[in-house]
Amino acid sequence: MGKVRAVVARAKGEPVTVETIDVPDPGPGEALVAVQACGVCHTDLHYRQGAISDDFPFLLGHEAAGVVEAVGPDVGDIAPGDFVVLNWRAVCGRCRACRRGRPWYCFDTANATQPMTLDGVPLSPALGIGAFAEKTLVAAGQATKVDPRARPEAAGLLGCGVMAGLGAALLTGEVGPGDSVAVFGCGGVGDAAIAGARLAGAAEIIAVDLDAGKLELAKAFGATHTVNAGEEDPVEAIRGLTGGNGADVCIEAVGHPEVMKQAFYARDLAGTLVQVGVPDPAMRIDLPMIDFFGRGGRLKPSWYGDCLPSRDFPLLIDLYLQGRLDLDRFVSETIPLEGVEEAFGAMERGEVLRSVVVL
């Protein structure tokens, strides 16, 4: 058992605080990871706001990289000293999705079984990780070994938002060479989808947003065209940029029913709509069934970019080290643990792609 500093959300809507928590030594199937960097994600803010559950107090942070400090019994894939990216999909290998050869849909992902505690009270770690902490206890399958030459600030972003966007294009949307792609929403996830479309060889990558500054930044990630949805109809603009047809793949990275409807109609016939933006539980969609039927194609939600961390993280880190995937560009600022609450505000105001806590 060790004591470390960590960011805790004690009650719904209250500012987070830095506390000293207790972290157990790893038990069977667990790993203790010394966290080097952790991105500030919207999901952490949702936990703080009580929008995910009421299991306060929460230990926030989940988009992280660090070094394995110790492992428990029955751990063979990682060892002390390994540089790892943390993930919230530690596949079980036994559920019906895994047995059917689709582990990226695993329905029984693993978390550490021992709780981390604050004054004896068990903490609920965000997405089963809790990485706004000097050290965190995770299931060994939540720690994916990657090349240690990668910067922790950049590598850790694969743990959530950047992987979600890259996977939305590469894995869920199956973007291929020569495709036309439209990405609705140019925050961190949307820009990652743009970067993924470029990696896949898309011929046209159309960025759609209401913010001119975000649209300009989207070009740096690979957008070939931009559409300001506050100034023109994005559906008509996308059709105009694709020979009147619409895009082969539309990626909705906002999580809003009206934006999803725009993405639906901005597709070419038999095109694909990927929903990766996380909606509010109260949101609903309303589409004429004849349009759903008549336009054909695929409507696909993207869970964690449909990634398999053990397969995808090392590959993407290799692309980063080759200079083909600019993860560094997603890092807007680096902050200490004490800066998380202020970073939430900057994120809500749209001032950053990612604030990254460096320990």
C-alpha positions as CSV (number, residue, x, y, z in Angstrom):
1,M,0.0,0.0,0.0
2,G,1.3,3.4,-0.9
3,K,0.2,7.0,-0.7
4,V,0.1,9.3,-3.8
5,R,-1.4,12.6,-4.8
6,A,-4.4,12.5,-7.0
7,V,-7.4,14.5,-8.4
8,V,-10.7,13.6,-6.8
9,A,-14.3,14.7,-7.4
10,R,-16.0,14.4,-4.0
11,A,-19.5,15.5,-5.0
12,K,-21.7,16.4,-8.0
13,G,-20.7,19.7,-9.6
14,E,-18.1,20.6,-6.9
15,P,-14.6,21.7,-8.0
16,V,-12.1,18.9,-8.0
17,T,-9.4,18.8,-5.3
18,V,-5.9,17.3,-5.1
19,E,-5.9,14.7,-2.3
20,T,-3.6,12.1,-0.9
21,I,-5.0,8.6,-1.6
22,D,-4.0,5.0,-0.8
23,V,-3.1,2.7,-3.7
24,P,-2.8,-1.0,-2.9
25,D,0.0,-3.2,-4.1
26,P,-1.0,-5.1,-7.2
27,G,-2.9,-8.4,-6.7
28,P,-3.5,-11.2,-9.2
29,G,-4.0,-9.8,-12.8
30,E,-3.2,-6.3,-11.7
31,A,-0.5,-3.7,-12.4
32,L,0.7,-0.6,-10.6
33,V,1.6,2.1,-13.1
34,A,3.6,5.3,-12.3
35,V,1.7,7.8,-14.4
36,Q,3.8,10.2,-16.5
37,A,1.0,12.1,-18.4
38,C,-2.7,12.1,-18.5
39,G,-5.0,14.1,-20.9
40,V,-8.0,16.1,-19.6
41,C,-11.0,14.5,-21.4
42,H,-14.7,15.5,-21.5
43,T,-15.5,12.2,-19.9
44,D,-13.7,13.3,-16.8
45,L,-15.9,16.5,-16.7
46,H,-19.0,14.3,-17.1
47,Y,-18.0,12.3,-14.1
48,R,-17.4,15.4,-12.0
49,Q,-20.9,16.7,-13.1
50,G,-22.6,13.5,-12.1
51,A,-23.6,12.9,-15.7
52,I,-22.3,9.3,-15.8
53,S,-23.2,7.9,-12.3
54,D,-23.6,8.9,-8.7
55,D,-20.7,6.8,-7.4
56,F,-18.8,9.6,-5.7
57,P,-16.1,10.2,-4.8
58,F,-14.4,9.7,-8.2
59,L,-10.7,9.4,-9.0
60,L,-10.6,11.2,-12.3
61,G,-8.3,10.7,-15.3
62,H,-8.1,7.9,-17.9
63,E,-6.2,9.1,-21.0
64,A,-2.7,8.3,-19.8
65,A,0.8,6.8,-20.3
66,G,3.3,5.8,-17.8
67,V,5.8,3.1,-16.6
68,V,4.8,-0.2,-15.0
69,E,6.2,-0.2,-11.4
70,A,5.0,-3.6,-10.2
71,V,2.7,-6.4,-11.3
72,G,0.8,-9.0,-9.4
73,P,0.7,-12.8,-9.9
74,D,-0.5,-14.2,-13.2
75,V,0.6,-11.2,-15.3
76,G,2.7,-12.2,-18.3
77,D,2.3,-9.5,-21.0
78,I,3.9,-6.6,-19.1
79,A,6.7,-6.3,-16.6
80,P,8.2,-3.6,-14.3
81,G,9.9,-0.9,-16.4
82,D,7.6,-1.3,-19.5
83,F,6.3,2.0,-21.0
84,V,2.5,1.6,-21.4
85,V,-0.5,3.5,-22.6
86,L,-3.6,2.9,-20.4
87,N,-6.9,1.8,-22.0
88,W,-10.4,1.1,-20.8
89,R,-10.9,-2.0,-22.9
90,A,-9.0,-4.9,-21.3
91,V,-10.6,-7.7,-23.3
92,C,-11.7,-10.8,-21.5
93,G,-11.3,-13.3,-24.3
94,R,-14.4,-15.3,-23.1
95,C,-17.5,-13.2,-23.7
96,R,-19.7,-13.8,-26.8
97,A,-18.0,-10.9,-28.7
98,C,-14.6,-12.3,-28.0
99,R,-15.6,-15.8,-28.9
100,R,-16.9,-14.6,-32.2
101,G,-13.6,-13.0,-33.0
102,R,-14.7,-9.5,-32.3
103,P,-12.7,-8.5,-29.2
104,W,-13.0,-4.8,-30.0
105,Y,-16.6,-5.2,-28.9
106,C,-15.7,-7.1,-25.6
107,F,-18.7,-7.0,-23.3
108,D,-16.9,-8.0,-20.1
109,T,-13.8,-5.8,-20.0
110,A,-11.6,-6.0,-16.9
111,N,-10.8,-3.5,-14.1
112,A,-8.6,-3.8,-11.1
113,T,-10.5,-5.6,-8.3
114,Q,-8.9,-3.8,-5.3
115,P,-10.1,-0.3,-4.6
116,M,-8.0,2.8,-4.3
117,T,-9.2,4.7,-1.3
118,L,-9.4,8.2,0.3
119,D,-9.5,8.2,4.1
120,G,-10.7,4.6,3.9
121,V,-13.5,5.4,1.4
122,P,-13.3,3.4,-1.9
123,L,-12.8,5.7,-4.9
124,S,-14.6,5.1,-8.3
125,P,-11.9,5.4,-10.9
126,A,-12.9,7.1,-14.2
127,L,-13.4,4.4,-16.8
128,G,-11.8,1.9,-14.4
129,I,-8.5,3.7,-14.6
130,G,-8.2,6.9,-12.4
131,A,-5.0,8.3,-13.8
132,F,-4.9,11.9,-12.5
133,A,-2.6,10.4,-9.9
134,E,1.1,9.8,-9.4
135,K,0.4,6.1,-9.5
136,T,-2.7,4.1,-10.3
137,L,-3.8,0.4,-10.0
138,V,-5.3,-1.1,-13.1
139,A,-6.0,-4.5,-14.6
140,A,-2.9,-5.7,-16.4
141,G,-4.9,-5.8,-19.7
142,Q,-5.5,-2.1,-19.3
143,A,-1.8,-1.4,-19.8
144,T,-0.6,-1.7,-23.4
145,K,3.2,-1.8,-23.9
146,V,4.4,0.6,-26.6
147,D,7.8,1.9,-27.8
148,P,9.3,3.9,-24.9
149,R,10.7,6.6,-27.3
150,A,7.2,8.1,-27.6
151,R,6.6,11.3,-25.5
152,P,4.2,10.4,-22.7
153,E,2.1,13.6,-23.2
154,A,1.4,12.5,-26.8
155,A,1.2,8.7,-26.4
156,G,-1.3,8.9,-23.6
157,L,-3.9,10.6,-25.8
158,L,-4.4,7.2,-27.6
159,G,-6.0,6.1,-24.4
160,C,-9.3,7.8,-25.2
161,G,-10.2,10.7,-27.5
162,V,-7.5,10.5,-30.2
163,M,-8.0,6.8,-30.5
164,A,-11.8,7.3,-30.7
165,G,-11.4,9.7,-33.7
166,L,-8.7,7.7,-35.5
167,G,-10.7,4.6,-35.1
168,A,-13.9,6.2,-36.3
169,A,-12.2,6.8,-39.6
170,L,-9.9,3.8,-40.0
171,L,-11.9,1.1,-38.3
172,T,-15.5,1.9,-37.9
173,G,-15.8,4.0,-41.1
174,E,-13.3,1.9,-43.0
175,V,-12.1,4.9,-45.0
176,G,-10.1,3.8,-48.0
177,P,-7.8,5.4,-50.6
178,G,-9.6,7.9,-52.8
179,D,-12.7,8.2,-50.5
180,S,-14.4,11.5,-49.7
181,V,-14.9,12.1,-46.0
182,A,-16.7,14.8,-44.1
183,V,-16.0,15.3,-40.4
184,F,-18.6,17.2,-38.4
185,G,-17.0,18.8,-35.3
186,C,-13.4,19.7,-35.2
187,G,-12.4,19.2,-31.6
188,G,-9.9,16.6,-30.5
189,V,-11.9,13.6,-31.6
190,G,-12.9,15.2,-34.9
191,D,-9.4,16.3,-35.7
192,A,-8.2,12.8,-34.9
193,A,-10.8,11.5,-37.4
194,I,-9.4,13.9,-40.0
195,A,-5.9,12.6,-39.3
196,G,-7.2,9.0,-39.6
197,A,-8.8,9.8,-43.0
198,R,-5.5,11.2,-44.2
199,L,-3.6,8.1,-43.1
200,A,-6.2,6.0,-44.9
201,G,-5.5,7.9,-48.2
202,A,-8.8,9.8,-48.5
203,A,-8.9,12.1,-51.5
204,E,-11.2,14.7,-50.0
205,I,-11.4,15.5,-46.3
206,I,-14.0,18.1,-45.5
207,A,-14.0,19.6,-42.0
208,V,-17.3,21.1,-40.7
209,D,-17.6,23.3,-37.7
210,L,-19.0,26.6,-36.4
211,D,-15.6,28.0,-35.2
212,A,-13.3,29.5,-37.9
213,G,-10.3,28.9,-35.6
214,K,-11.1,25.2,-35.3
215,L,-11.5,24.9,-39.1
216,E,-8.1,26.5,-39.7
217,L,-6.5,24.0,-37.2
218,A,-8.3,21.1,-39.0
219,K,-6.3,21.9,-42.1
220,A,-3.1,21.1,-40.1
221,F,-4.5,17.6,-39.4
222,G,-5.2,17.0,-43.1
223,A,-8.5,18.7,-44.0
224,T,-8.5,19.5,-47.7
225,H,-11.7,21.7,-47.5
226,T,-13.5,23.5,-44.7
227,V,-17.2,24.4,-44.2
228,N,-18.4,26.9,-41.7
229,A,-21.8,25.6,-40.7
230,G,-22.8,28.9,-39.3
231,E,-22.4,30.6,-42.7
232,E,-23.6,27.9,-45.2
233,D,-25.7,24.8,-45.3
234,P,-23.2,22.0,-44.7
235,V,-25.2,19.4,-46.6
236,E,-25.3,21.5,-49.7
237,A,-21.7,22.6,-49.3
238,I,-20.5,18.9,-49.0
239,R,-22.5,17.9,-52.1
240,G,-20.9,20.8,-53.9
241,L,-17.4,19.6,-53.0
242,T,-18.2,16.0,-54.1
243,G,-19.6,16.4,-57.5
244,G,-23.1,16.8,-56.2
245,N,-23.1,13.3,-54.7
246,G,-22.2,13.7,-51.0
247,A,-19.3,12.1,-49.1
248,D,-18.5,8.4,-49.0
249,V,-18.1,8.6,-45.2
250,C,-19.5,11.2,-42.8
251,I,-18.3,11.2,-39.2
252,E,-20.3,12.9,-36.6
253,A,-18.0,14.0,-33.7
254,V,-20.3,16.4,-31.9
255,G,-23.0,14.2,-30.4
256,H,-26.0,16.3,-31.4
257,P,-29.2,15.1,-33.2
258,E,-29.3,18.0,-35.7
259,V,-25.6,17.5,-36.6
260,M,-26.2,13.8,-37.0
261,K,-29.1,14.6,-39.4
262,Q,-26.8,16.8,-41.4
263,A,-24.2,14.0,-41.6
264,F,-27.0,11.5,-42.6
265,Y,-28.0,13.6,-45.6
266,A,-24.5,14.7,-46.5
267,R,-23.6,11.1,-47.4
268,D,-23.6,9.8,-51.0
269,L,-26.1,7.0,-51.7
270,A,-24.9,3.8,-50.0
271,G,-22.5,5.9,-47.9
272,T,-21.5,5.4,-44.3
273,L,-22.4,7.5,-41.3
274,V,-20.2,7.1,-38.2
275,Q,-21.5,8.4,-34.9
276,V,-18.6,9.0,-32.5
277,G,-19.7,12.1,-30.7
278,V,-21.3,11.2,-27.3
279,P,-24.9,12.5,-27.0
280,D,-26.8,13.5,-24.0
281,P,-29.0,10.6,-22.8
282,A,-32.2,12.8,-23.4
283,M,-31.4,13.4,-27.1
284,R,-33.4,11.7,-29.8
285,I,-33.2,11.4,-33.6
286,D,-36.2,11.6,-36.0
287,L,-35.6,10.5,-39.6
288,P,-38.3,9.5,-42.2
289,M,-38.1,5.8,-42.7
290,I,-38.2,6.2,-46.4
291,D,-35.0,8.2,-46.3
292,F,-33.4,5.6,-44.0
293,F,-34.3,2.9,-46.5
294,G,-33.9,4.9,-49.7
295,R,-30.4,6.3,-49.1
296,G,-29.0,2.9,-48.2
297,G,-25.5,2.5,-46.8
298,R,-24.6,2.1,-43.1
299,L,-25.2,3.9,-39.9
300,K,-22.6,2.9,-37.3
301,P,-21.9,4.0,-33.8
302,S,-18.2,3.9,-32.9
303,W,-17.3,2.5,-29.5
304,Y,-13.7,3.6,-28.6
305,G,-13.1,3.8,-32.3
306,D,-13.7,0.0,-32.5
307,C,-10.1,-0.3,-31.4
308,L,-8.2,-3.3,-30.0
309,P,-5.5,-1.7,-27.9
310,S,-3.1,-4.6,-28.0
311,R,-3.2,-4.4,-31.8
312,D,-3.7,-0.7,-32.5
313,F,-1.7,1.2,-29.9
314,P,1.8,-0.1,-30.9
315,L,1.0,0.4,-34.6
316,L,-0.1,4.0,-34.1
317,I,2.9,4.8,-31.9
318,D,5.1,3.4,-34.6
319,L,3.4,5.7,-37.1
320,Y,3.9,8.6,-34.7
321,L,7.6,7.8,-34.4
322,Q,7.9,7.7,-38.2
323,G,6.4,11.2,-38.4
324,R,3.3,10.0,-40.2
325,L,0.9,10.7,-37.3
326,D,1.3,14.0,-35.5
327,L,0.1,13.2,-31.9
328,D,2.1,16.2,-30.5
329,R,-0.2,18.6,-32.3
330,F,-3.1,17.5,-30.1
331,V,-1.3,18.7,-27.0
332,S,-2.5,22.3,-26.4
333,E,-0.8,22.8,-23.0
334,T,0.8,20.9,-20.2
335,I,-0.4,21.4,-16.6
336,P,0.2,20.1,-13.1
337,L,-2.4,18.1,-11.1
338,E,-3.6,21.4,-9.5
339,G,-4.5,22.7,-13.0
340,V,-7.3,20.2,-13.8
341,E,-10.2,22.3,-12.6
342,E,-9.0,25.3,-14.7
343,A,-8.5,22.9,-17.7
344,F,-12.1,21.9,-17.5
345,G,-13.1,25.5,-18.0
346,A,-10.7,25.9,-21.0
347,M,-12.1,22.7,-22.5
348,E,-15.7,23.9,-22.1
349,R,-14.8,27.2,-23.8
350,G,-13.3,25.4,-26.7
351,E,-9.8,26.9,-26.1
352,V,-7.8,23.7,-26.2
353,L,-7.7,20.4,-28.0
354,R,-6.1,18.7,-25.0
355,S,-4.7,19.9,-21.7
356,V,-2.3,17.3,-20.5
357,V,-1.4,16.7,-16.8
358,V,2.4,16.0,-16.6
359,L,3.6,14.3,-13.4
